[in-house]
Amino acid sequence: MEVICFHCQKINTSLGKIGLRDECLGCRSDLHVCKNCEFYDPKAYNECREPSADVVKEKERANYCDYFSPSKKASSAGDEKAKLKSAAEALFKK
């Protein structure tokens, strides 16, 4: 099973299910987190598309969610942040 770390975008391979204490091989961030889940959606209610899941406040920390399923895509949060920063720099450039 593979999961792409939300923090550093490194691909982590596991022989079995991603466990609560599993960490990224690149940055040591927790892997069993909302931001690494296929149901994570910042635009959805509680930032989760799974209607039966309990509310998780800290999306970047390990949690006990039974609906966790590793996301097949890389997070675009880093790209979005870079775009916003470059737009702000262009706006205030002299």
N, CA, C and O of each residue as an XYZ file, in Angstrom:
376
protein
N       0.847     -1.168      0.000
C       0.000      0.000      0.000
C       0.900      1.241      0.000
O       1.913      1.273      0.698
N       0.532      2.254     -0.777
C       1.310      3.480     -0.860
C       0.492      4.663     -0.339
O      -0.727      4.716     -0.498
N       1.189      5.600      0.280
C       0.574      6.860      0.695
C       1.587      7.967      0.421
O       2.779      7.822      0.692
N       1.083      9.084     -0.124
C       1.933     10.234     -0.409
C       1.801     11.200      0.756
O       0.696     11.639      1.075
N       2.908     11.534      1.388
C       2.910     12.405      2.560
C       2.378     13.789      2.198
O       2.829     14.396      1.227
N       1.422     14.284      2.978
C       0.846     15.605      2.735
C       1.874     16.707      2.962
O       1.760     17.793      2.394
N       2.868     16.434      3.784
C       3.828     17.468      4.193
C       4.988     17.617      3.209
O       5.311     18.732      2.799
N       5.617     16.501      2.827
C       6.809     16.572      1.967
C       6.607     15.943      0.586
O       7.510     15.989     -0.249
N       5.431     15.354      0.336
C       5.071     14.738     -0.946
C       5.867     13.477     -1.278
O       5.866     13.041     -2.429
N       6.552     12.878     -0.287
C       7.316     11.645     -0.509
C       6.360     10.450     -0.541
O       5.415     10.385      0.244
N       6.610      9.514     -1.445
C       5.812      8.297     -1.524
C       6.326      7.318     -0.486
O       7.512      6.989     -0.464
N       5.424      6.850      0.378
C       5.755      5.881      1.421
C       5.045      4.576      1.096
O       3.841      4.560      0.840
N       5.793      3.488      1.108
C       5.239      2.177      0.807
C       5.163      1.349      2.083
O       6.110      1.298      2.867
N       4.018      0.705      2.275
C       3.810     -0.128      3.453
C       3.386     -1.519      2.990
O       2.701     -1.661      1.977
N       3.796     -2.536      3.732
C       3.430     -3.905      3.370
C       1.972     -4.209      3.682
O       1.364     -5.081      3.062
N       1.422     -3.494      4.634
C       0.031     -3.734      5.007
C      -0.711     -2.432      5.177
O      -0.429     -1.438      4.507
N      -1.656     -2.456      6.078
C      -2.475     -1.284      6.374
C      -1.625     -0.203      7.053
O      -0.739     -0.522      7.847
N      -1.891      1.078      6.744
C      -1.179      2.182      7.389
C      -1.640      2.241      8.843
O      -2.831      2.387      9.122
N      -0.690      2.127      9.758
C      -1.013      2.108     11.180
C      -0.998      3.492     11.803
O      -0.512      4.453     11.207
N      -1.532      3.578     12.997
C      -1.633      4.837     13.729
C      -0.263      5.453     14.001
O      -0.126      6.676     13.999
N       0.742      4.631     14.233
C       2.065      5.140     14.589
C       3.035      5.213     13.404
O       4.203      5.551     13.592
N       2.575      4.904     12.195
C       3.449      4.964     11.026
C       3.812      6.408     10.705
O       2.976      7.309     10.779
N       5.094      6.610     10.343
C       5.601      7.945     10.037
C       6.187      7.979      8.633
O       6.588      6.948      8.093
N       6.233      9.168      8.048
C       6.830      9.382      6.733
C       8.331      9.111      6.810
O       8.992      9.498      7.773
N       8.853      8.449      5.799
C      10.283      8.155      5.762
C      11.107      9.409      5.478
O      12.299      9.448      5.785
N      10.482     10.433      4.895
C      11.202     11.653      4.553
C      11.222     12.685      5.657
O      12.285     13.197      6.006
N      10.039     13.006      6.224
C       9.957     14.108      7.185
C       9.466     13.692      8.571
O       9.362     14.531      9.466
N       9.168     12.422      8.755
C       8.732     11.862     10.043
C       7.358     12.365     10.493
O       7.024     12.263     11.674
N       6.560     12.904      9.573
C       5.187     13.299      9.890
C       4.337     12.043     10.007
O       4.648     11.021      9.396
N       3.259     12.117     10.792
C       2.327     10.995     10.899
C       1.706     10.726      9.530
O       1.470     11.659      8.762
N       1.439      9.452      9.222
C       0.828      9.101      7.946
C      -0.673      8.848      8.046
O      -1.409      9.089      7.089
N      -1.133      8.361      9.209
C      -2.563      8.062      9.394
C      -3.269      9.349      9.824
O      -3.747      9.462     10.953
N      -3.325     10.321      8.900
C      -3.906     11.636      9.191
C      -4.943     11.983      8.127
O      -4.936     11.422      7.031
N      -5.820     12.898      8.458
C      -6.876     13.303      7.525
C      -6.325     13.798      6.198
O      -6.870     13.478      5.142
N      -5.250     14.573      6.241
C      -4.715     15.161      5.021
C      -4.099     14.131      4.082
O      -3.787     14.470      2.941
N      -3.911     12.889      4.516
C      -3.420     11.815      3.662
C      -4.547     10.881      3.233
O      -4.290      9.864      2.588
N      -5.772     11.203      3.576
C      -6.918     10.327      3.319
C      -7.641     10.730      2.036
O      -7.720     11.913      1.706
N      -8.168      9.736      1.315
C      -8.912     10.035      0.095
C     -10.207     10.789      0.373
O     -10.737     11.434     -0.531
N     -10.730     10.728      1.587
C     -11.966     11.427      1.929
C     -11.731     12.880      2.356
O     -12.692     13.634      2.507
N     -10.482     13.279      2.550
C     -10.186     14.650      2.976
C     -10.539     15.627      1.862
O     -10.112     15.470      0.719
N     -11.321     16.631      2.216
C     -11.719     17.667      1.266
C     -11.935     18.955      2.047
O     -12.910     19.063      2.790
N     -11.046     19.936      1.896
C     -11.164     21.180      2.667
C     -12.474     21.924      2.423
O     -12.861     22.770      3.229
N     -13.156     21.620      1.324
C     -14.407     22.310      1.008
C     -15.640     21.602      1.561
O     -16.735     22.164      1.532
N     -15.481     20.389      2.060
C     -16.609     19.615      2.580
C     -16.871     19.936      4.049
O     -16.018     20.501      4.732
N     -18.053     19.571      4.523
C     -18.404     19.730      5.929
C     -17.417     18.934      6.777
O     -17.180     17.756      6.507
N     -16.847     19.554      7.784
C     -15.817     18.953      8.647
C     -14.584     18.515      7.860
O     -13.771     17.738      8.360
N     -14.444     19.012      6.630
C     -13.315     18.710      5.754
C     -13.198     17.218      5.436
O     -12.102     16.703      5.215
N     -14.347     16.533      5.417
C     -14.364     15.093      5.148
C     -15.591     14.738      4.315
O     -16.700     15.174      4.624
N     -15.395     13.942      3.253
C     -16.510     13.515      2.408
C     -17.186     12.261      2.934
O     -18.212     11.852      2.390
N     -16.643     11.635      3.976
C     -17.264     10.449      4.582
C     -18.285     10.933      5.609
O     -17.896     11.465      6.648
N     -19.577     10.763      5.346
C     -20.596     11.306      6.245
C     -20.662     10.643      7.624
O     -21.167     11.252      8.566
N     -20.170      9.424      7.763
C     -20.262      8.717      9.043
C     -19.042      8.921      9.934
O     -19.042      8.481     11.083
N     -18.017      9.570      9.430
C     -16.775      9.743     10.195
C     -16.969     10.750     11.327
O     -17.696     11.734     11.188
N     -16.300     10.480     12.453
C     -16.314     11.414     13.571
C     -15.522     12.661     13.199
O     -14.657     12.617     12.325
N     -15.823     13.771     13.867
C     -15.111     15.017     13.621
C     -13.697     14.912     14.190
O     -13.508     14.512     15.338
N     -12.713     15.274     13.376
C     -11.312     15.291     13.801
C     -10.848     16.734     13.706
O     -10.880     17.328     12.629
N     -10.418     17.302     14.824
C     -10.005     18.710     14.866
C      -8.630     18.930     14.229
O      -8.447     19.867     13.451
N      -7.675     18.076     14.557
C      -6.302     18.243     14.063
C      -6.080     17.331     12.857
O      -5.851     16.130     13.002
N      -6.153     17.919     11.680
C      -6.084     17.155     10.422
C      -4.681     16.670     10.079
O      -4.521     15.819      9.204
N      -3.656     17.202     10.757
C      -2.270     16.818     10.466
C      -1.674     15.914     11.540
O      -0.474     15.643     11.510
N      -2.476     15.445     12.478
C      -2.016     14.556     13.554
C      -2.677     13.194     13.410
O      -3.785     13.083     12.887
N      -1.988     12.162     13.877
C      -2.523     10.805     13.807
C      -3.855     10.730     14.542
O      -4.042     11.364     15.580
N      -4.790      9.936     13.984
C      -6.106      9.785     14.596
C      -6.604      8.355     14.434
O      -6.011      7.553     13.713
N      -7.697      8.052     15.112
C      -8.240      6.692     15.127
C      -9.382      6.479     14.142
O     -10.173      5.553     14.324
N      -9.493      7.296     13.117
C     -10.600      7.191     12.168
C     -10.597      5.820     11.478
O      -9.590      5.405     10.905
N     -11.734      5.131     11.541
C     -11.861      3.813     10.923
C     -12.051      3.892      9.409
O     -11.899      2.888      8.713
N     -12.379      5.070      8.899
C     -12.635      5.244      7.479
C     -11.393      5.656      6.696
O     -11.475      5.871      5.487
N     -10.251      5.769      7.360
C      -9.020      6.205      6.701
C      -8.686      5.295      5.526
O      -8.640      4.072      5.654
N      -8.457      5.924      4.379
C      -8.030      5.222      3.179
C      -6.989      6.108      2.501
O      -7.300      7.248      2.156
N      -5.763      5.623      2.300
C      -4.704      6.464      1.743
C      -5.095      7.093      0.407
O      -5.635      6.427     -0.476
N      -4.814      8.372      0.281
C      -5.113      9.094     -0.946
C      -4.175      8.651     -2.055
O      -3.002      8.366     -1.810
N      -4.688      8.596     -3.267
C      -3.887      8.170     -4.423
C      -3.216      9.352     -5.112
O      -2.456      9.163     -6.062
N      -3.490     10.574     -4.642
C      -2.938     11.758     -5.303
C      -2.133     12.602     -4.330
O      -2.342     12.546     -3.118
N      -1.222     13.375     -4.870
C      -0.406     14.272     -4.053
C      -1.228     15.487     -3.660
O      -2.130     15.900     -4.389
N      -0.919     16.047     -2.525
C      -1.595     17.254     -2.058
C      -1.151     18.441     -2.895
O       0.028     18.584     -3.219
N      -2.101     19.280     -3.235
C      -1.764     20.473     -4.017
C      -1.635     21.692     -3.120
O      -1.561     22.814     -3.621
N      -1.606     21.501     -1.805
C      -1.517     22.618     -0.870
C      -0.230     23.404     -1.074
O      -0.243     24.632     -0.995
N       0.864     22.731     -1.331
C       2.137     23.404     -1.553
C       2.103     24.241     -2.825
O       2.623     25.356     -2.851
N       1.488     23.702     -3.885
C       1.370     24.444     -5.135
C       0.485     25.668     -4.958
O       0.802     26.747     -5.459
N      -0.612     25.503     -4.254
C      -1.535     26.615     -4.004
C      -0.850     27.714     -3.201
O      -1.016     28.899     -3.488
N      -0.087     27.316     -2.204
C       0.636     28.286     -1.374
C       1.649     29.071     -2.218
O       1.770     30.287     -2.076
N       2.360     28.380     -3.082
C       3.348     29.036     -3.948
C       2.668     30.013     -4.906
O       3.183     31.105     -5.144
N       1.513     29.627     -5.456
C       0.782     30.510     -6.358
C       0.326     31.779     -5.646
O       0.456     32.881     -6.179
N      -0.211     31.615     -4.435
C      -0.670     32.771     -3.669
C       0.488     33.701     -3.316
O       0.353     34.923     -3.375
N       1.622     33.116     -2.949
C       2.791     33.930     -2.590
C       3.295     34.723     -3.792
O       3.597     35.910     -3.670
N       3.386     34.077     -4.945
C       3.869     34.782     -6.136
C       2.892     35.863     -6.572
O       3.317     36.912     -7.058
N       1.595     35.634     -6.410
C       0.595     36.653     -6.745
C       0.718     37.858     -5.813
O       0.609     39.001     -6.255
N       0.941     37.602     -4.542
C       1.102     38.694     -3.579
C       2.380     39.492     -3.855
O       2.381     40.720     -3.765
N       3.453     38.797     -4.186
C       4.694     39.477     -4.515
C       4.554     40.331     -5.765
O       5.093     41.437     -5.826
N       3.839     39.831     -6.756
C       3.624     40.591     -7.992
C       2.769     41.829     -7.725
O       2.982     42.879     -8.332
N       1.817     41.704     -6.829
C       0.919     42.804     -6.496
C       1.651     43.950     -5.812
O       1.389     45.120     -6.091
N       2.573     43.607     -4.911
C       3.267     44.629     -4.135
C       4.660     44.975     -4.677
O       5.422     45.692     -4.027
N       4.985     44.470     -5.853
C       6.286     44.733     -6.458
C       6.343     46.182     -6.957
O       5.383     46.695     -7.532
N       7.480     46.822     -6.725
C       7.630     48.230     -7.133
C       8.148     48.345     -8.530
O       8.333     49.455     -9.030
